[in-house]
Structures are given as structure tokens and as C-alpha cells.
């Protein structure tokens, strides 16, 4: 009897990796410190080489994007300015122009870096879509997801992922890409990407981000869960807006399992583009969240079951060099097929996480009936994070990194309150009445929880305040004076002189005295009560206050 033929060998996935030192030429004009700097790319590249990951990938070359492809999402005026801004004719006015934008710096290397970043994401997306690669990672900068049709903002000059998505859909129909899922897990809302596909049913845009009732950068109301797309694109825009920082692996996994994955299964994308910002990572100075490298690896693993595993990761934010390097390395190993031991987080998602998820599902259930079912009745909550929730990654070195980073997370406390709509969601989940009380979430370290026993929130949404507002501030003054919180939430330009202008009330060389800013800092201690009052506003009021999507006529005028 003949022996059965041996099983064919399992071939390793072909994973593309793009890195180009030329994208490190974009830097602050005079060498000022800035969170978005060339060392971000270099630290990732060093880690991938040290871990032996880079040599296992297919090296890809960066390419400049052609104007006609960038013009699919950006105005001709914006393209012209960004491509010429590094030329000598702008030497005298470059810094002044940069200050007109929201959180942008420009130098002699910015133009080349920007067109390389956009073109590189096109390059890797095209190769994955064509089947030449299983998946790919584009290590690019400047990032892109904040850049809008006619405006650079939030460290972003061109919207790299949006340019690539339009290229696949409109320039290469032969590749058969008809539906694209864009997953934006950067800690900031992908406002630019959202606006570019808001009425396009071919693109399912999913953004999970800190919202903080509209106060977290970019501080635009359209980051709310109420913004789900319009016309043919209604339901194809999904926002999961966290109410505060300190969200970690368990919170993001809950958003994946109860929002993203059910919808993705129905949508059935042909390819997945990940706006891979790593500023929600543990230890990031801007994000204030707690995702571990193992957490990112698990989120990516859950996406591999769709689109035949065709995933393109394009770097967005991430400003702790160690965190971003370890997180990208973990994701690269997932794409390469390495086996991970995924531990179940000991701690559960925040109560607010379930509340946000329920609100998102309620908003989208008419568009996606798969979200109509109730959440599990026995959901577990966490009120006070502890170090034990930050479980180890797949390597000892990563585990040591996590332990070290525990001490770096700022302990900004968060007041949680409950309004009419929120109470409705909680009652549906059959949570006990004790969960309706105001609670405070402490940091990911072992910092003590600040009690807020003077505030009570009832089911009728009436708020009883029995002590001074200063008692509710929970040391907002000292916490908000830290660089990480200021960078993440305030300011219109985040290079050092302007940053100091804000926190010092304009008392900086070459800056105009700002009377308002001198008094703004004193008022920050009232932020705690302000957040409570914001939570009490109705959903309709929130929409009217925040909604501002361009109409078709306005879009035509822009074009």
C-alpha cells in the first residue's frame, strides 16, 4: 500500500516592508524638539533589524506620488503649496505659513518627504492588491490622517491612506478592489479621512479614538459616534469615541468584538488599510492610553480573518520611541505568521467603554442589523485600573519595557457621570444602580483613586453638587500643566516656541502677549465640572453643536 503523499510545505507569508531615510528629512526648521520627529522612523527600523524581522520581509522602495493621484483627495492649491514649500522662494516665509495651519511645521525637507509618504503607501497597497505580497507595512512620515482636502493639520501634510484608497478604487480597476476597509486606531480621530469618504459606500471607515467630550485633539465634534456618513455612504463611517484616557487592550478588544468585526464580516472588504498610529500605546506622551505590543498584535490578528489577509499598515502617530518600536515589531511578526500566546486581560473594559459601544451600536443598527442584538447581560466592568491588567507581551524584553513604562503614565483622573441617554443604555445592559454613581478612573499605575463622593447623578439626569468646584477639579491644574496633556489637547501649533506661548500666556520671544491665555490656565481647574455638564447635553444638541460636513455644492466649489 502506497504511503500518503506528504503535505505541501507551508510557505511563509510575503510581507513587504518600506523604509526610506529620505522621509527623515522632514523636521523642525531650527532643530526644536517636537514629538513628530525623524527618530520615530529610525527607532522602528533599528528595532526591526535587531529583532531579525526586517530581513524576513520583502524590502520595498519608496516612490513619489504623482500629482494626479494626490489630487483625488486634495485641492490643486494645497498640492502646489506642499510641493513648493521647501523651495528657496519660501525660505523667508515658510515658518509664517506653517503657523497658519493647525499643528504643522515645515522645513526644506518637507516637500520631498510628503510626496514620498503618499507615494509609498500607494506602492505597498498596489503590490498587496495585486497579490505580489500577502501584506505590507509602510514606515512613512509625515503622517496623514488629519490632512484635509485643502489643509494640512495635526502633523499631516497629505492624507497618505486616502490617496492610496482612491488609487485602488479609481485608477486600478483591474485589481478588482471594489470595497476597502480603513481601520484607524490612532489615538486621535482621523478627521481628514472621514471627510474624504463620508458619502462613499465603497469605503468603510472605522476610527477608534479619544474624544473626551470633544476636548481631545483635533477637538472637532464630528468625531462623535453620531456621525455615520451621509447619502449613499450612510452607515459606512463608524466612530468609537472614548470618553477619557487610560483605555487599554481590553477596551479595544471589546470595540473590535462588538462593533468592528461584526460589521466587517457583513461588509466583506477586498483589502484592509490600517492607519496605524501607535499613540494609544502604553507610555505615549500624547495619547494617555495603555495598549501593549501584545494588544496591538491581537487587534491585527483579528483583522487577518478578512480580505484574505490582505492588510496594508501605514504609519500614523506614535511618540514614545520604545512603545512605537515594540508595537510595530509585534505587528510585523503577526503578518509574518509568528505564533503569539495571547493572554486574556485580567482587567475588564471600563464601564464607559460598554456605554460608548452600546451608543455606537444603537446609532448604526438600522444600517447594520448585525448590531441590533443586545450586548451580553453579564458584562464586567473595571473602575480602577491596576498594573496587573498590563499583561506581558511575547518576549521578555517587551515585558520589561511594559514594567518600565508603568511609571511614565500620567495620572490624570477622569470624572464619569451619567445622563438620560446613558442611563438608558445602562438599564438595557442590566447593570445595577450602583454603576450610575459618578466614579473616578485612576491611572494605569498604582496611583490612588481620587474619591468623588460629593457628586451624585440620578436616573433623571439631575446633578447634585454639594461642594466647591475646586473639590471636583481632582488636581486638574497640576495634571494639565504637564507637557503630554497640553500637547494632546490644546494649542494650534505644537513646535516648542508656540507651545510655550500658550502655557506662558505669550511671554515668549517673538510672540505677542496673549491676555486670554494668561487667564485660561487659571480656568482649567473647572474642567472637571465642565465635562459633567457636557455629558448632560442631549444627543440632538450635540449633533447641532458639532455637525459640519460640507454639502455637495460646497464640495464642487472646493474642487
Legacy VTK file of the C-alpha trace (Angstrom):
# vtk DataFile Version 3.0
C-alpha trace
ASCII
DATASET POLYDATA
POINTS 559 float
0.000 0.000 0.000
1.465 3.318 -1.061
2.223 5.839 1.629
0.159 9.050 1.514
1.877 11.960 -0.151
3.448 14.390 2.294
1.594 17.605 2.872
2.952 20.512 0.864
5.213 22.792 2.890
3.550 25.844 4.349
5.054 28.883 2.692
5.767 31.893 4.834
3.685 34.979 4.048
5.365 37.547 1.824
5.319 40.723 3.875
6.517 43.958 2.322
8.416 46.493 4.400
9.089 50.024 3.185
11.574 52.347 4.850
13.404 55.272 3.290
15.759 57.605 5.115
14.653 60.465 2.862
11.428 60.713 4.859
13.553 61.700 7.857
14.397 64.989 6.139
11.104 66.456 7.360
11.983 68.035 10.701
11.531 71.215 12.698
13.170 74.155 10.898
15.672 75.074 13.599
16.094 71.775 15.403
13.455 72.441 18.053
12.145 69.470 19.991
8.901 68.057 18.649
7.042 64.768 19.234
6.747 64.038 15.496
10.425 63.789 14.603
12.707 61.642 12.394
13.753 59.416 15.296
10.303 57.846 15.193
11.148 56.076 11.941
14.725 55.314 12.887
13.793 53.730 16.211
11.327 51.405 14.485
13.877 50.489 11.829
16.533 49.695 14.454
14.106 47.501 16.385
13.005 45.565 13.294
16.619 44.900 12.366
17.669 43.960 15.887
14.748 41.523 16.154
15.585 39.930 12.799
12.229 40.999 11.386
13.420 43.317 8.619
15.464 40.572 6.958
12.391 38.319 6.798
10.378 40.925 4.891
10.474 41.983 1.257
12.260 45.324 1.064
10.302 47.904 -0.925
11.473 51.184 -2.401
9.754 54.469 -1.735
8.222 56.303 -4.671
6.967 59.827 -5.061
3.238 60.160 -5.652
2.149 61.764 -8.894
0.114 64.940 -8.618
-2.910 63.400 -10.323
-3.177 60.716 -7.640
-2.818 63.176 -4.766
-5.430 65.360 -6.480
-8.019 62.630 -5.959
-8.338 63.842 -2.357
-6.537 67.205 -2.189
-7.038 70.527 -3.947
-4.577 71.690 -6.602
-3.791 74.719 -4.466
-2.835 72.547 -1.496
-0.712 70.222 -3.625
1.132 73.159 -5.184
1.893 74.709 -1.805
3.079 71.474 -0.186
5.310 70.615 -3.153
6.869 74.082 -3.338
7.078 74.974 0.339
10.609 73.564 0.667
11.997 75.594 -2.227
14.191 78.639 -1.698
11.419 81.051 -2.657
9.720 80.213 0.653
12.807 80.484 2.862
11.692 83.819 4.310
8.006 82.973 4.714
7.992 79.220 5.408
7.652 79.471 9.183
4.946 82.100 8.916
2.972 79.872 6.548
3.384 76.900 8.885
1.905 78.894 11.755
-1.258 79.483 9.756
-2.002 75.775 9.923
-3.112 73.763 12.941
-0.124 71.941 14.451
2.236 71.979 11.473
5.924 72.680 10.985
7.703 72.902 7.620
11.331 72.822 6.504
13.446 72.271 3.396
12.831 68.533 3.509
9.063 68.601 3.997
8.011 68.587 0.333
10.018 65.535 -0.651
9.026 63.640 2.498
5.332 64.361 1.916
5.216 63.121 -1.688
7.321 60.094 -0.732
4.952 59.221 2.121
1.879 59.361 -0.116
3.576 57.538 -2.969
4.949 54.841 -0.688
1.525 53.919 0.652
0.278 53.726 -2.943
3.219 51.445 -3.772
2.657 48.941 -0.977
-1.138 48.966 -1.372
-0.824 48.248 -5.079
1.504 45.287 -4.526
-0.762 43.768 -1.881
-3.874 44.304 -4.002
-2.145 42.695 -6.990
-1.239 39.619 -4.955
2.511 40.201 -5.150
2.601 40.440 -1.365
0.442 38.957 1.377
0.554 42.180 3.389
2.828 45.150 3.901
3.995 47.832 6.311
4.819 51.351 5.118
7.034 53.215 7.576
6.219 56.705 6.401
6.216 60.240 7.680
4.828 62.825 7.833
1.632 61.032 8.875
-1.594 61.666 7.009
-4.969 61.010 8.598
-5.585 64.598 9.804
-4.830 66.209 6.434
-7.985 67.535 4.776
-8.898 68.455 1.209
-7.331 71.908 1.278
-5.456 71.949 4.555
-2.505 70.420 6.360
-3.033 69.864 10.074
-2.070 67.713 13.028
1.470 66.935 11.777
-0.068 65.713 8.464
0.606 67.218 5.023
-1.004 64.746 2.592
-3.558 62.089 3.553
-1.475 59.067 2.592
-4.065 56.348 3.237
-6.851 58.263 1.495
-4.652 58.803 -1.566
-3.882 55.073 -1.710
-7.526 54.072 -1.250
-8.638 56.327 -4.099
-5.844 54.975 -6.275
-7.005 51.383 -5.807
-10.664 52.214 -6.380
-10.375 54.629 -9.292
-7.020 54.157 -11.017
-6.602 50.382 -10.917
-9.996 48.742 -11.547
-8.092 45.775 -12.999
-7.015 44.821 -9.475
-10.623 44.082 -8.519
-10.651 46.245 -5.395
-14.248 47.380 -5.005
-14.583 47.639 -1.228
-11.981 48.934 1.201
-11.983 48.867 4.996
-9.911 51.620 6.593
-9.169 50.968 10.264
-7.775 53.990 12.085
-6.529 53.002 15.531
-4.501 56.167 16.083
-5.499 57.732 19.403
-6.699 60.824 17.528
-9.732 60.905 15.267
-8.987 60.533 11.556
-10.920 63.666 10.648
-9.373 64.074 7.212
-10.013 60.509 6.105
-13.584 60.638 7.392
-14.440 63.728 5.367
-12.924 62.311 2.189
-15.127 59.207 2.192
-18.162 60.432 4.122
-20.616 59.720 1.284
-18.748 56.822 -0.363
-20.193 53.331 0.305
-17.118 51.697 -1.210
-15.078 52.668 1.834
-15.957 51.581 5.361
-14.095 53.943 7.670
-13.653 52.884 11.294
-11.944 55.170 13.798
-11.454 54.402 17.480
-10.055 57.376 19.335
-10.094 59.539 22.423
-12.879 62.086 22.229
-13.149 63.384 25.791
-16.477 65.048 25.011
-14.918 66.950 22.133
-11.923 68.352 24.008
-9.273 65.941 22.712
-7.351 66.836 19.561
-8.435 67.572 16.853
-11.334 68.779 19.035
-13.944 68.537 16.308
-17.442 67.319 17.067
-17.584 65.080 14.007
-15.516 62.555 15.941
-18.731 61.658 17.783
-20.497 58.337 17.231
-23.435 60.265 15.764
-21.535 60.879 12.526
-22.179 57.767 10.465
-21.913 59.030 6.888
-24.425 60.606 4.547
-26.446 59.742 1.448
-25.074 56.556 -0.141
-22.344 56.467 2.485
-24.690 56.446 5.459
-23.574 53.744 7.859
-20.120 53.483 6.338
-18.498 55.857 8.813
-18.029 54.420 12.299
-16.579 56.363 15.215
-15.866 54.776 18.583
-15.117 57.834 20.760
-13.567 57.076 24.154
-14.669 59.406 26.922
-11.266 59.522 28.612
-7.748 58.184 28.583
-6.314 55.024 30.153
-8.135 52.751 27.698
-6.115 49.615 27.073
-6.146 46.196 25.465
-9.468 45.071 26.942
-11.279 48.220 25.817
-10.046 47.991 22.242
-10.748 44.265 22.041
-14.322 44.974 23.162
-14.704 47.556 20.377
-13.369 45.021 17.878
-15.595 42.174 19.034
-18.824 44.144 19.402
-18.570 46.749 16.625
-15.805 46.391 14.052
-15.700 42.643 13.434
-19.468 42.046 13.070
-19.759 44.900 10.560
-16.613 43.865 8.703
-17.967 40.355 8.253
-21.047 41.761 6.529
-19.129 44.395 4.546
-16.610 41.789 3.305
-13.784 44.110 2.180
-11.367 43.292 -0.623
-8.442 44.865 1.217
-7.816 46.480 4.609
-5.815 49.675 5.043
-4.744 50.385 8.613
-3.980 53.946 9.643
-1.548 52.563 12.154
-0.932 55.222 14.734
0.656 53.917 17.919
-0.023 56.882 20.185
-2.607 54.866 22.115
0.306 52.695 23.245
1.338 52.437 26.861
3.742 55.238 27.689
2.896 57.549 24.810
3.220 61.195 25.933
0.308 62.434 23.829
-2.225 59.614 23.908
-2.550 58.724 27.573
-3.820 55.214 26.790
-2.446 51.795 27.649
-2.324 49.382 24.688
0.581 46.937 24.934
2.511 45.469 21.977
0.655 42.228 22.628
-2.621 44.137 22.431
-1.793 45.583 19.025
-0.783 42.133 17.839
-4.148 40.734 18.899
-6.106 43.542 17.220
-4.216 42.895 13.993
-4.668 39.131 14.269
-8.426 39.608 14.469
-8.315 41.518 11.154
-6.353 38.809 9.343
-9.509 36.746 9.011
-10.894 39.209 6.469
-9.937 40.266 2.925
-7.870 37.081 2.585
-5.401 38.626 4.974
-4.570 41.442 2.562
-3.602 44.169 5.011
-1.594 47.327 4.450
-0.318 49.165 7.515
0.658 52.821 7.071
2.325 54.549 9.992
0.454 57.475 11.510
1.182 58.762 15.032
3.079 57.354 17.999
5.560 59.403 20.019
7.192 57.145 22.601
10.123 55.671 20.696
10.244 52.444 22.652
6.481 51.908 22.549
6.187 52.542 18.831
9.169 50.324 18.005
7.914 47.391 20.071
4.352 47.746 18.794
5.325 47.846 15.115
7.619 44.876 15.669
4.794 42.871 17.245
2.503 43.681 14.305
5.186 42.714 11.789
5.581 39.341 13.495
1.835 38.765 13.239
1.893 39.444 9.499
4.883 37.103 9.139
2.871 34.318 10.730
4.631 34.100 14.081
2.606 32.423 16.785
1.685 34.528 19.769
0.400 33.446 23.142
-2.425 35.868 23.735
-3.282 36.141 27.388
-6.731 37.263 28.434
-6.503 40.623 30.213
-7.146 40.272 33.910
-8.966 43.586 33.998
-12.160 44.239 32.077
-13.162 47.202 29.893
-14.222 50.395 31.598
-17.897 50.933 32.303
-17.670 53.881 29.926
-16.327 51.575 27.215
-19.508 49.492 27.255
-21.571 52.659 27.304
-19.790 54.006 24.217
-20.055 50.678 22.408
-23.780 50.479 23.135
-24.278 54.023 21.839
-22.370 53.196 18.651
-24.424 50.059 18.095
-27.685 51.925 18.657
-26.678 54.581 16.138
-25.742 52.062 13.457
-28.209 49.226 13.964
-30.582 50.399 11.225
-27.673 50.389 8.774
-26.120 47.193 10.114
-28.782 44.876 11.597
-25.999 42.671 12.927
-25.583 45.309 15.649
-29.227 45.101 16.739
-28.660 42.327 19.241
-28.150 43.231 22.865
-24.765 43.223 24.487
-24.117 40.383 26.940
-26.018 40.943 30.156
-23.125 39.781 32.297
-20.586 42.329 31.075
-17.846 43.006 33.580
-16.615 46.476 34.386
-13.466 47.976 35.706
-13.341 51.153 37.713
-9.741 51.390 38.848
-7.005 50.085 36.518
-4.158 48.244 38.145
-0.698 47.206 36.973
-1.853 43.590 36.726
-4.002 44.443 33.719
-0.928 45.277 31.681
-0.034 41.686 30.915
3.263 40.714 29.375
3.964 40.608 25.693
5.536 37.727 23.799
9.113 38.470 24.806
10.966 39.197 27.999
12.296 42.462 26.620
8.816 43.707 25.820
7.685 42.680 29.272
10.483 44.718 30.819
9.516 47.662 28.643
5.929 47.476 29.878
7.070 47.417 33.502
9.269 50.440 32.946
6.556 52.350 31.142
4.134 51.824 34.001
5.850 54.617 35.822
5.573 57.051 32.925
1.801 57.231 32.512
0.440 60.498 33.856
-2.229 60.030 36.499
-4.902 62.348 35.141
-8.117 61.360 36.845
-11.369 61.209 34.937
-14.831 62.041 36.256
-17.573 59.784 34.956
-21.175 60.977 35.055
-24.403 59.577 33.728
-27.188 61.345 31.841
-30.582 60.349 30.467
-29.336 58.621 27.337
-26.523 56.955 29.234
-28.865 55.686 31.919
-30.995 54.172 29.180
-28.023 52.280 27.804
-27.015 51.060 31.237
-30.518 49.849 32.016
-30.515 47.854 28.807
-27.344 46.165 29.960
-28.992 45.444 33.320
-26.239 46.990 35.344
-27.032 47.618 38.973
-27.872 51.101 40.190
-24.501 51.464 41.863
-22.923 51.775 38.440
-24.826 55.005 37.882
-22.831 56.828 40.517
-20.040 59.119 39.493
-16.743 57.278 39.511
-13.136 58.214 39.000
-10.666 56.221 36.961
-7.130 56.320 38.195
-4.041 55.862 36.073
-2.542 52.605 34.825
-0.024 52.815 37.599
-0.751 52.062 41.193
-1.747 55.639 41.907
-4.548 56.074 44.382
-8.076 56.633 43.161
-9.499 60.074 43.894
-12.899 59.702 45.557
-15.706 61.941 44.338
-18.372 61.292 46.923
-19.804 64.779 46.753
-21.413 64.293 43.342
-24.462 62.158 42.659
-26.101 61.525 39.335
-29.636 60.203 39.275
-31.605 58.471 36.537
-33.460 61.709 35.813
-30.108 63.289 34.921
-30.302 65.858 37.700
-26.853 66.622 39.046
-26.481 67.471 42.718
-23.368 69.487 43.521
-22.783 69.863 47.238
-19.175 71.048 47.418
-16.935 73.615 45.776
-15.925 73.194 42.173
-12.335 73.099 43.346
-13.115 69.832 45.118
-14.108 68.380 41.761
-11.036 69.517 39.918
-9.058 66.497 41.139
-5.784 68.339 40.750
-6.578 69.277 37.153
-4.211 72.201 37.449
-1.088 70.201 38.115
-2.031 67.405 35.742
-2.954 69.654 32.831
0.260 71.598 33.202
2.169 68.529 32.055
3.516 68.596 28.542
1.762 65.428 27.432
-1.741 66.679 28.200
-1.121 70.103 26.703
0.315 68.648 23.525
-2.612 66.282 23.163
-5.438 68.702 23.789
-4.505 72.326 23.337
-2.532 74.709 21.177
-2.718 75.441 17.482
0.899 74.718 16.644
2.940 72.189 18.525
6.516 73.218 17.956
8.230 74.450 21.072
8.052 78.284 20.819
4.330 78.299 20.143
3.758 75.612 22.751
5.483 77.792 25.338
3.486 80.771 24.105
0.310 79.006 25.191
1.392 77.811 28.599
3.185 81.062 29.474
0.489 83.417 28.250
2.503 84.755 25.338
5.646 85.520 27.345
7.963 84.063 24.734
10.443 85.811 22.454
8.903 86.947 19.153
5.399 86.103 20.405
2.613 88.570 21.111
1.278 88.855 24.635
-1.966 86.915 24.868
-4.254 88.276 27.609
-6.777 85.459 27.177
-4.173 82.734 27.605
-2.891 84.288 30.837
-6.279 83.631 32.377
-7.119 80.407 30.525
-4.744 78.319 32.574
-6.394 79.505 35.783
-9.758 78.319 34.498
-8.615 74.790 33.733
-9.415 73.665 37.259
-13.081 73.925 36.282
-12.625 71.345 33.531
-13.942 68.549 35.723
-17.352 70.101 36.231
-17.411 71.271 32.603
-17.121 67.675 31.457
-20.035 66.675 33.661
-22.213 69.423 32.196
-21.257 68.401 28.683
-22.420 64.893 29.385
-25.856 66.213 30.313
-26.482 67.794 26.931
-28.915 65.996 24.706
-27.861 63.988 21.685
-29.689 66.394 19.385
-27.866 69.356 20.868
-24.582 67.552 20.392
-25.295 66.992 16.717
-26.305 70.611 16.098
-23.313 71.878 18.020
-20.761 69.739 16.271
-22.046 68.763 12.854
-20.440 70.449 9.927
-19.957 68.258 6.858
-19.616 70.036 3.503
-22.632 69.864 1.223
-22.387 68.667 -2.349
-22.438 72.245 -3.621
-19.636 73.215 -1.263
-17.604 70.214 -2.361
-17.979 71.259 -6.002
-16.827 74.777 -5.155
-13.771 73.383 -3.366
-12.901 71.216 -6.349
LINES 1 560
559 0 1 2 3 4 5 6 7 8 9 10 11 12 13 14 15 16 17 18 19 20 21 22 23 24 25 26 27 28 29 30 31 32 33 34 35 36 37 38 39 40 41 42 43 44 45 46 47 48 49 50 51 52 53 54 55 56 57 58 59 60 61 62 63 64 65 66 67 68 69 70 71 72 73 74 75 76 77 78 79 80 81 82 83 84 85 86 87 88 89 90 91 92 93 94 95 96 97 98 99 100 101 102 103 104 105 106 107 108 109 110 111 112 113 114 115 116 117 118 119 120 121 122 123 124 125 126 127 128 129 130 131 132 133 134 135 136 137 138 139 140 141 142 143 144 145 146 147 148 149 150 151 152 153 154 155 156 157 158 159 160 161 162 163 164 165 166 167 168 169 170 171 172 173 174 175 176 177 178 179 180 181 182 183 184 185 186 187 188 189 190 191 192 193 194 195 196 197 198 199 200 201 202 203 204 205 206 207 208 209 210 211 212 213 214 215 216 217 218 219 220 221 222 223 224 225 226 227 228 229 230 231 232 233 234 235 236 237 238 239 240 241 242 243 244 245 246 247 248 249 250 251 252 253 254 255 256 257 258 259 260 261 262 263 264 265 266 267 268 269 270 271 272 273 274 275 276 277 278 279 280 281 282 283 284 285 286 287 288 289 290 291 292 293 294 295 296 297 298 299 300 301 302 303 304 305 306 307 308 309 310 311 312 313 314 315 316 317 318 319 320 321 322 323 324 325 326 327 328 329 330 331 332 333 334 335 336 337 338 339 340 341 342 343 344 345 346 347 348 349 350 351 352 353 354 355 356 357 358 359 360 361 362 363 364 365 366 367 368 369 370 371 372 373 374 375 376 377 378 379 380 381 382 383 384 385 386 387 388 389 390 391 392 393 394 395 396 397 398 399 400 401 402 403 404 405 406 407 408 409 410 411 412 413 414 415 416 417 418 419 420 421 422 423 424 425 426 427 428 429 430 431 432 433 434 435 436 437 438 439 440 441 442 443 444 445 446 447 448 449 450 451 452 453 454 455 456 457 458 459 460 461 462 463 464 465 466 467 468 469 470 471 472 473 474 475 476 477 478 479 480 481 482 483 484 485 486 487 488 489 490 491 492 493 494 495 496 497 498 499 500 501 502 503 504 505 506 507 508 509 510 511 512 513 514 515 516 517 518 519 520 521 522 523 524 525 526 527 528 529 530 531 532 533 534 535 536 537 538 539 540 541 542 543 544 545 546 547 548 549 550 551 552 553 554 555 556 557 558
